[in-house]
């Protein structure tokens, strides 16, 4: 009995020890999970801050992986939170045992995510590389890293390699990673396939609505409006929050595709919008819907959008672009120029859009100045026909912004030719006058229009009878002043006719100005010039009367420059000249300088208009630059400034960019050294840290190795690499001086900017 009891006692002790060990083991696991729990809390707190400060950019295709772009907000990253979560992850790994794979995977995943949002991408990759079982989620995060580093090709390569080794290649995380990579690569058709698979596999309503919206954006990019319409509708029906930005964007984009101009529907959206600032977006899309059929209505709506727009700069830029285009297409070049001025304040000064706008502004400058001068002269004539009380009424409108004493001070400085002296008070008065009464159509005898005068007088009768006049000034013009103004006015009309013809190819506008000319105020040479540009404009609009004017010039002025131009035009139509200039530019871009120079020489023999002459000289400068270097290019542009002063601003802008780009490249590269470079397919990756990949064309890149002190050393290094690197077996290499390469880099940048 005692013996049996001993056995039972021993058994109890053994069982007790076993239970105790299991309790210790469970307790250890609980500790590690507690550590990870605390780490997750720190991480989520940090991520919440990022989410709250991140604004989705719906003007681009939004990220499918919602967190992809959070790390772009570097100034908002709460570093301490992510460092604390990383510390907890490290602690959990240290306390875990090798067999506790599940815990270690969770810890490494937390570590990698924390480092990702702290923008330590390389160390994040190392952490994700330690994950054993949860490979799909690790793959997703590795993809996000490569995409944030602008390495979409590498991301796709990693996805392909890792999914080939696994059975579940169509899992959610893999589809997310691949679809996002294809979107960034603009492989839209491939991305759409994965997006459709995601929608079928996922039970996540948020992901479904997001993938539907992105699909709609892609179809819009591909100009497949019917498909885009279907997917915007899917987004709206996906259970998405009706107060969310995505819901509003979907609603507006769908209405825009349909071409919905029903004001009631847009008003309903304004009333139901969660935030008042959304009104600017609603008015913008309503304007887009009206743009094709009713530009005037669109203009009013775009301006309403601007009124409500407080901080949305991308929306402001798009709104002003549309207003500028409307004004330009409506031949309202004054307003077009004003919108360009506004846009130049918003656009990135190194962007292609900025330089295109700058170029257009320079092209419009002379026209705008002349139009403004003539408006001011018309205003002078108008004021001359009004009495003191009528004039007083005009200036009363400007009282709030111009002090009375400042206006009166102008009186002593207001004699001479009118458009020279109406600098402050008159400008403001006329501006406010025009705002109230509108632009006066420039037609014959408008100044004597009785209806208009009666309207002003009616307005005058509504004022207080005994009020002291604000302005005591005689605006009646003398005969000398009238003649002087008429001469300037008609000379400006001629100049406008020339500029509209040669710089904007707006032949109707040119004709309109020329036919307004009173030739009694022109010299004989100016009369002939006027007749020639009337002929050119009529010819362009296929008017039969152009033949009569042509014959008149050829018969009465056979030896004039205009007769010669007409003769040359018969042999070399302007259209052909434009084609030749385009061909010239193409020849220069592929370094066919000899052929281009011969073509230039033959064109210079022709009687060309001012704009074509300038364009040819620009091409010639490019030849000099590519043949003789950047210094010669700058000298050539300086000479162009002297010979073509009307393009001075444009040329100076180009020179400043050239100098800036040149300096940036010179700072990055050592002088008096050599480089070797391989022309490779875009799929070939950078071989090692000694190489840099540079853009060459759509299909190829340059692999460049820097810093060789002699031509031979660079050549030897290239030959050695050619023998060891399989990727380069079928590729040629080139050895050039660093200064030559700097020149090439400068031109690469200038070509992108169209300079």
KATA-V701766 format. One record per residue. SS is DSSP state (helix for helix, strand for strand, loop for the rest). PSI is psi in whole degrees, 0 to 359 (NA if undefined). D_FIRST is the distance of its C-alpha to the first C-alpha in Angstrom with 2 decimals. Layout:
SS,PSI,D_FIRST
SS,PSI,D_FIRST
This chain:
loop,312,0.00
helix,321,3.82
helix,316,5.37
helix,320,5.09
helix,320,6.22
helix,316,8.73
helix,316,10.02
helix,318,10.63
helix,316,12.33
helix,318,14.39
helix,317,15.39
helix,319,16.55
helix,317,18.51
helix,313,20.16
helix,322,21.09
helix,316,22.41
helix,319,24.54
helix,316,25.90
helix,320,26.92
helix,317,28.52
helix,319,30.57
helix,321,31.77
helix,319,32.80
helix,317,34.72
helix,314,36.39
helix,318,37.40
helix,319,38.59
helix,316,40.72
helix,319,42.30
helix,319,43.03
helix,314,44.81
helix,320,46.95
helix,324,47.84
helix,319,48.76
helix,314,51.01
helix,323,52.66
helix,314,53.00
helix,321,54.92
helix,316,56.93
helix,321,57.88
helix,314,59.08
helix,316,61.35
helix,312,62.64
helix,324,63.38
helix,315,65.21
helix,317,67.39
helix,324,68.04
helix,320,69.01
helix,317,71.71
helix,314,73.05
helix,318,73.14
helix,333,74.98
helix,359,77.61
loop,130,78.08
loop,126,80.97
loop,135,81.15
loop,97,84.37
loop,354,85.45
loop,345,88.67
loop,168,86.65
loop,118,83.97
loop,155,80.94
loop,135,77.72
loop,318,75.33
loop,108,72.49
loop,324,72.88
loop,3,71.74
loop,317,73.94
loop,1,76.76
helix,322,74.90
helix,350,74.90
helix,336,78.71
loop,65,78.75
helix,324,78.14
helix,345,79.42
helix,355,76.93
loop,117,73.76
loop,81,71.31
helix,318,70.13
helix,319,67.64
helix,314,65.61
helix,329,65.30
helix,320,64.53
helix,319,61.69
helix,323,60.24
helix,318,60.57
helix,318,58.70
helix,321,55.77
helix,315,55.78
helix,318,55.71
helix,319,52.85
helix,320,50.80
helix,317,51.47
helix,323,50.44
helix,341,47.08
loop,161,46.32
loop,161,44.83
loop,327,46.71
loop,347,44.57
loop,67,45.31
helix,321,48.59
helix,315,49.07
helix,315,49.01
helix,320,51.23
helix,315,53.74
helix,318,54.02
helix,315,54.53
helix,324,57.17
helix,315,58.92
helix,319,59.14
helix,313,60.38
helix,316,63.05
helix,320,64.28
helix,316,64.56
helix,325,66.58
helix,309,68.71
helix,346,69.84
loop,4,70.39
loop,30,72.70
loop,77,70.88
helix,320,71.08
helix,314,70.30
helix,330,67.06
helix,317,66.19
helix,320,66.65
helix,318,64.24
helix,312,61.57
helix,331,62.07
loop,343,61.94
loop,350,58.26
loop,134,57.15
loop,300,55.18
loop,319,54.43
loop,53,56.78
helix,329,59.81
helix,314,62.06
helix,322,62.08
helix,319,62.50
helix,319,65.46
helix,315,67.03
helix,325,66.90
helix,321,68.24
helix,315,71.10
helix,322,71.87
helix,310,72.16
helix,324,74.59
helix,322,76.62
helix,337,76.91
loop,11,78.19
loop,37,80.78
loop,61,79.16
helix,324,78.99
helix,315,79.61
helix,322,76.59
helix,313,74.46
helix,323,75.40
helix,315,74.74
helix,316,71.19
helix,315,70.51
helix,315,71.80
helix,316,69.75
helix,325,66.44
helix,335,66.71
helix,336,67.57
loop,355,64.17
loop,159,62.29
loop,319,62.06
loop,65,62.55
loop,343,66.01
loop,26,67.16
loop,167,64.62
helix,310,65.84
helix,321,65.72
helix,316,67.52
helix,318,70.19
helix,311,70.67
helix,314,71.10
helix,317,73.47
helix,316,75.57
helix,319,76.08
helix,318,77.12
helix,324,79.58
helix,312,81.09
helix,325,81.75
loop,354,83.24
loop,26,85.38
loop,71,84.10
helix,322,84.29
helix,320,84.08
helix,319,80.82
helix,319,79.44
helix,324,80.32
helix,313,78.27
helix,325,75.11
helix,321,75.90
helix,319,76.05
helix,319,72.67
helix,315,71.22
helix,325,72.52
helix,319,70.82
helix,325,67.42
loop,141,67.15
loop,0,65.95
loop,111,67.06
helix,322,70.18
helix,315,71.33
helix,320,71.22
helix,313,72.98
helix,323,75.80
helix,316,76.13
helix,326,76.37
helix,316,78.92
helix,316,81.02
helix,320,80.97
helix,318,81.94
helix,318,84.86
helix,317,85.90
helix,314,85.85
helix,325,87.93
helix,318,90.39
helix,323,90.66
loop,1,91.37
loop,31,93.98
loop,81,92.21
helix,323,92.88
helix,316,91.69
helix,320,88.23
helix,318,88.10
helix,316,88.99
helix,315,86.11
helix,331,83.51
helix,322,84.79
helix,319,84.49
helix,319,80.90
helix,315,80.10
helix,330,81.53
loop,11,79.50
loop,6,76.18
loop,16,74.97
loop,147,76.21
loop,124,76.75
loop,346,80.38
loop,3,80.91
loop,159,79.85
helix,321,82.38
helix,321,81.47
helix,312,82.29
helix,315,85.67
helix,317,86.42
helix,316,85.64
helix,313,87.83
helix,317,90.73
helix,323,90.55
helix,315,90.46
helix,322,93.50
helix,320,95.26
helix,317,94.67
helix,333,95.90
loop,37,98.88
loop,117,98.25
loop,12,100.95
loop,111,100.28
helix,325,100.45
helix,319,98.56
helix,317,95.40
helix,322,95.51
helix,321,96.22
helix,320,93.16
helix,320,91.07
helix,317,92.55
helix,326,91.66
helix,351,88.11
loop,141,87.42
loop,318,84.62
loop,139,86.51
loop,331,90.31
loop,343,90.51
helix,343,89.79
helix,323,93.31
helix,321,94.73
helix,319,92.73
helix,313,93.73
helix,325,97.41
helix,312,97.14
helix,327,95.87
helix,321,98.40
helix,317,101.06
helix,319,99.81
helix,327,100.10
helix,350,103.68
helix,312,104.69
loop,317,106.25
loop,333,108.15
loop,79,109.01
helix,327,109.08
helix,313,110.64
helix,319,107.80
helix,318,105.30
helix,314,107.01
helix,319,106.69
helix,321,103.00
helix,320,102.23
helix,326,103.86
helix,319,101.73
helix,316,98.65
helix,323,99.82
helix,322,100.39
helix,348,96.72
loop,114,95.31
loop,311,94.02
loop,353,91.78
loop,88,91.39
helix,313,93.45
helix,322,92.77
helix,320,94.04
helix,314,97.09
helix,313,97.94
helix,323,97.78
helix,312,99.86
helix,326,102.55
helix,315,102.63
helix,318,103.37
helix,320,106.03
helix,316,107.61
helix,320,107.72
helix,312,109.25
helix,317,111.91
helix,314,112.65
helix,334,112.91
loop,5,115.13
loop,22,117.35
loop,80,116.69
helix,336,116.43
helix,309,116.75
helix,321,113.55
helix,316,111.88
helix,321,112.59
helix,318,111.18
helix,324,107.91
helix,317,107.76
helix,317,108.12
helix,315,105.13
helix,323,103.02
helix,334,103.81
helix,337,102.13
helix,326,98.89
loop,149,98.72
loop,124,97.03
loop,351,99.96
loop,5,98.72
loop,161,98.23
helix,321,100.45
helix,319,101.07
helix,313,102.44
helix,328,104.98
helix,319,106.05
helix,319,106.70
helix,318,108.49
helix,317,110.67
helix,320,111.53
helix,316,112.38
helix,323,114.76
helix,325,116.32
helix,345,116.88
helix,306,118.05
helix,319,121.79
helix,313,121.79
helix,316,119.95
helix,316,122.31
helix,317,125.39
helix,317,124.14
helix,318,123.35
helix,315,126.79
helix,327,128.50
helix,318,126.47
helix,321,127.60
helix,317,131.21
helix,320,130.97
helix,321,129.63
helix,315,132.61
helix,319,135.00
helix,313,133.17
helix,325,133.29
helix,335,136.96
loop,358,137.74
loop,155,135.91
loop,177,137.31
helix,320,135.80
helix,323,133.85
helix,319,132.30
helix,319,131.27
helix,319,129.95
helix,321,127.67
helix,315,126.17
helix,337,125.40
helix,327,124.03
loop,339,121.06
loop,3,120.13
loop,321,120.47
loop,330,116.76
loop,342,116.07
loop,117,119.37
loop,144,120.83
helix,315,124.40
helix,326,125.78
helix,324,124.27
helix,314,126.04
helix,325,129.35
helix,335,129.10
helix,341,129.29
helix,322,132.80
helix,347,134.61
helix,16,132.80
loop,22,133.33
loop,166,136.60
loop,197,137.09
loop,128,135.60
helix,313,133.15
helix,348,130.06
helix,335,130.10
helix,353,130.14
loop,66,127.73
loop,314,124.69
loop,291,122.85
helix,313,124.43
helix,315,125.97
helix,311,122.94
helix,318,120.80
helix,314,123.40
helix,321,123.88
helix,313,120.16
helix,325,119.68
helix,313,122.76
helix,324,121.40
helix,322,118.05
helix,315,119.84
helix,349,122.55
loop,172,120.91
loop,130,122.32
loop,128,125.99
loop,131,126.81
loop,82,129.18
loop,166,132.03
loop,134,135.76
loop,24,137.04
helix,331,133.66
helix,339,134.82
helix,7,137.49
loop,112,135.08
helix,323,136.25
helix,315,133.06
helix,314,131.08
helix,319,133.60
helix,323,133.59
helix,317,129.79
helix,317,130.08
helix,323,132.89
helix,318,130.94
helix,320,128.11
helix,319,130.67
helix,341,131.98
loop,352,128.54
loop,166,128.64
loop,132,130.08
loop,321,133.86
loop,16,134.50
loop,136,131.60
loop,131,132.62
loop,138,132.38
loop,319,129.44
loop,123,131.39
loop,94,135.05
loop,138,135.96
loop,114,138.45
loop,10,136.71
loop,134,139.90
loop,143,140.37
loop,167,143.68
helix,321,145.32
helix,316,144.43
helix,318,140.79
helix,313,140.74
helix,317,142.26
helix,314,139.85
helix,319,136.84
helix,321,138.14
helix,311,138.61
helix,317,135.07
helix,313,133.70
helix,326,135.39
helix,321,134.55
helix,320,130.91
helix,319,131.16
helix,313,132.41
helix,319,129.63
helix,320,127.07
helix,318,128.59
helix,311,128.15
helix,317,124.59
helix,324,123.38
helix,310,124.84
helix,326,123.69
loop,326,120.41
loop,352,118.89
loop,34,120.83
loop,86,121.35
helix,330,124.78
helix,317,125.20
helix,320,124.57
helix,312,126.95
helix,319,129.63
helix,317,129.16
helix,317,129.84
helix,321,132.79
loop,350,134.50
loop,347,134.38
loop,133,136.45
loop,106,139.88
helix,347,141.68
helix,342,144.38
helix,8,141.94
loop,152,141.17
loop,171,143.06
helix,317,144.43
helix,319,141.59
helix,324,139.03
helix,317,140.75
helix,319,140.48
helix,316,136.85
helix,316,136.21
helix,319,137.96
helix,313,135.89
helix,336,132.53
helix,317,133.70
helix,312,134.41
helix,314,130.97
helix,315,129.19
helix,321,131.26
helix,319,130.67
helix,329,126.88
loop,14,126.89
loop,41,129.21
loop,137,132.21
loop,334,135.55
helix,345,137.41
helix,327,135.85
helix,319,138.38
helix,316,141.33
helix,320,140.04
helix,311,139.28
helix,324,142.81
helix,316,144.24
helix,314,142.44
helix,327,143.40
helix,311,147.04
helix,337,147.74
loop,56,145.44
loop,334,145.22
loop,3,144.72
loop,160,142.07
helix,331,138.47
helix,326,137.45
helix,319,139.65
helix,320,138.02
helix,317,134.57
helix,319,135.50
helix,314,136.72
helix,324,133.57
helix,328,131.37
helix,325,133.06
helix,325,132.07
loop,83,128.69
loop,150,127.07
helix,322,124.70
helix,317,121.86
helix,321,122.36
helix,320,122.37
helix,319,118.99
helix,318,117.58
helix,318,119.04
helix,318,117.47
helix,318,114.04
helix,320,114.57
helix,312,115.53
helix,321,112.31
helix,319,110.30
helix,318,112.23
helix,320,111.46
helix,332,107.74
loop,16,107.58
loop,28,109.80
loop,69,112.86
helix,323,115.18
helix,312,118.24
helix,317,118.53
helix,319,117.78
helix,318,120.50
helix,317,123.11
helix,320,122.23
helix,315,122.50
helix,319,125.94
helix,323,127.24
helix,325,125.89
loop,343,127.45
loop,342,130.85
loop,160,130.47
loop,96,131.41
loop,156,127.97
loop,170,127.01
helix,318,125.47
helix,316,121.88
helix,321,122.09
helix,314,123.69
helix,313,120.81
helix,321,118.16
helix,318,119.87
helix,326,119.96
helix,316,116.22
helix,317,115.60
helix,320,117.89
helix,321,115.85
helix,321,112.69
helix,311,114.37
helix,315,115.45
helix,310,111.95
helix,332,110.14
helix,321,112.77
helix,352,113.41
loop,173,110.32
helix,323,109.28
helix,313,111.92
helix,325,114.70
helix,312,113.09
helix,318,113.22
helix,318,116.87
helix,319,117.72
helix,324,116.14
helix,320,118.09
helix,322,121.31
helix,324,120.39
helix,321,120.12
helix,320,123.77
helix,336,125.05
loop,70,122.96
helix,336,122.63
helix,341,121.51
helix,18,118.22
helix,312,117.82
helix,315,114.64
helix,316,112.91
helix,319,113.87
helix,323,112.77
helix,317,109.37
helix,314,109.03
helix,316,110.06
helix,321,107.49
helix,316,104.70
helix,313,105.82
helix,320,105.80
helix,314,102.38
helix,318,100.80
helix,313,102.49
helix,316,101.23
helix,319,97.64
helix,324,97.63
helix,328,99.33
helix,330,96.74
helix,344,93.97
loop,143,95.65
loop,138,97.15
loop,165,100.87
loop,32,102.47
loop,179,99.49
strand,156,98.79
strand,154,96.30
strand,150,95.47
strand,144,94.38
strand,134,93.13
strand,115,94.07
strand,162,90.88
strand,150,89.49
loop,339,87.76
loop,338,84.43
loop,124,84.41
loop,162,82.28
loop,129,83.06
loop,313,82.12
loop,183,81.16
loop,347,81.87
loop,351,85.30
strand,152,86.55
strand,137,87.65
strand,128,88.26
strand,145,91.61
strand,136,93.00
loop,300,95.77
loop,192,96.23
loop,331,94.31
loop,332,92.98
strand,156,92.78
strand,168,91.64
strand,131,92.54
strand,118,90.00
strand,134,91.55
strand,130,90.80
strand,167,92.56
strand,25,93.79
strand,135,95.50
loop,352,98.29
loop,162,100.47
helix,315,101.28
helix,319,100.19
helix,319,96.81
helix,319,96.08
helix,315,97.24
helix,316,95.06
helix,320,91.98
helix,317,92.70
helix,318,93.22
helix,315,89.94
helix,323,88.04
helix,328,89.76
helix,333,88.32
helix,337,84.72
loop,113,84.28
helix,326,84.11
helix,334,84.80
helix,7,88.24
loop,319,89.37
loop,18,91.98
loop,146,93.09
loop,156,96.16
strand,160,96.18
strand,144,98.91
strand,124,99.60
strand,164,101.59
strand,155,102.23
helix,323,100.16
helix,320,103.32
helix,320,103.98
helix,322,100.44
helix,314,100.81
helix,315,103.92
helix,318,102.01
helix,320,99.21
helix,312,101.80
helix,330,103.42
helix,315,100.14
helix,315,99.59
helix,322,103.19
helix,320,103.05
helix,327,100.02
loop,1,102.01
loop,37,105.16
loop,NA,107.14
